[in-house]
């Protein structure tokens, strides 16, 4: 697990993600043609849990949606 610092909504925040989730986050941002910070900001505005957990759930759901 590694800590990553990014800026969202004008403030710096740290997220702790395992390497596989960090890579998946970067891949998803590239797929959407947006920055990682922009994707995290989207996830942040809709979350009801901690940010790192919300990112993991978002990525899991994207993977699950792709397998339907």
N, C-alpha and C positions, 0 to 999 in steps of 0.2 A: 504494500500500500504506500502510495506517495502523495504528498501534499502538493497541490498546484494552486498558484495564485493567479487570478484573472480579475479583470475589471468588468463589472456589470452595473448598469444603472448609475454610472458615475462613481462607484466606490469599489475598492479592492476587496476581494473576498477569497478565502481559501477553501478548496474542496479536497477531500481525501478520497482517492480512487485507486483501485488496483489497476495495474498496467493494462489489462485486457479491457477494462471499462474506459480508460483514458483513450486507448487506441480506437475503440468503438465510437467514442464521442467525437474524436477527430474525423473519423471516416464518415459519420453521419453529417457533420457540419460540411464536409467537402461535398457529399452527395447533394445536400441542399444548397450548395454554393453560397454559404454564409460562414462567418467566423465562428470559432468555438465559443467566444464570448457572447455572440448574438444568440447562438443556440441555447447556451446556459441561461441567458436572460429570458428566453421564451419559456424554458422549463421552470425557472424561478417564479415567474408571474402566476403560474398555475399550481404550484406545489402546496401540499398540506403537511409535508414532513420535512425533515432536514434536507438541505440541498443535495448533498452527496447521495442520499437515499433516493431522492426524487430523480436524479440523473440515472441511477441504476434502473429504477422502475421504468423510466421513459425508454431507455435503450432496450430493456427486456421486451417491452410492449412493441417497439418497432420491429424487433426480431420476430416476435410471435405473429405480428400482423403480416409480415413477409412470407410466413410459412402457410398462410391460409389459401 
